[in-house]
């Protein structure tokens, strides 16, 4: 069987030329957080085997599913070889050969995404009716993402809906009553990166129809995965979108300082914080400054950076609800220790999955670092 | 697990009564029979499970 790069031109971003340029410097493997924990995992060897040696056994192996698609390798590669895109494309082929990932949480989240491709009448905005004000049509759409399903299916408390609710409250405080819809579907991020393009396409089609029906000109995302899926991935498959895709951190960094709201100073020792850059928001979307600017708006807050921050940030350990492993736990605990090392009392996250994964890892340790999300922390410090 | 699944079914807009869990001992034949009769009756009243629809299931290429 041929390599994907030969028969799937514009959907596979790795060209033969790029592979020819690989100078075998090993920066990819040297940068990989999985390789650090699992020394037999090597992006460099994998891409060499698959694309240079045409060795298709990569499609049968487990290692294809170990990649976090966190883009730490590709952001440092001197010839811009997009390893996550390679993994995504090869996962599609691996699925066809019956090589499937290990689903975390009994496959519940994959089942939920798959069921959302059907003709269903969801009740996914019920939670918000007591939390804030929203509309059925309008210029600004708030794409909540999977938060209602995360909180229903995972045992970490109302962590994801708390964030979504606080984003809605922040928007309301700034005079924005966004559109929210029961017809929203999963953004398809996990299906796409798990090599299930059919589910991704179906979900994207339903979401694009739903947004068109709302009349929205701007769609705001608080989940970095939803954001980057609409900003970068959906246009690759569906062309330019007829609305603006905005991340809430960009929106707030731009609008909050002039919104006439006043801040409460941080007290009781919660002023020193550190920040976890989500892969999808940082390396994949280049949004590093807006979350930091928002933290700096609060008087008395001091942001202490972890050594590995911004483009060097480390993934929260699992992606697409697959292959949660010993690698994940080691990475997560090292990351929590790095956060404690900054002297911060609170680790601020900006992605529901970072929060879930780091909270899960912390529960099995004696670490007592507070893990909060950017928007809840922000709202807590607004008068 | 059942409690979580009921929450998920509700979010998906599906009647939670399609999913039922009962613990019945092997010595409780009558209770088991009554349970199955009442569940079957209920399922007939509620009609087809909308999620069982084959159209647009999971892996439809677009």
Interface residues (C-beta under 8 A of the other chain):
Chain A: X108 X112 X114 X115 X116 X117 X118 X119 X120 X121 X122 X123 X124 X148 X149 X152 X153 X182 X196 X198 X199 X201 X202 X205
Chain B: X4 X7 X8 X10 X11 X12 X13 X14 X50 X51 X53 X55 X56 X57 X58 X59 X60 X61 X62
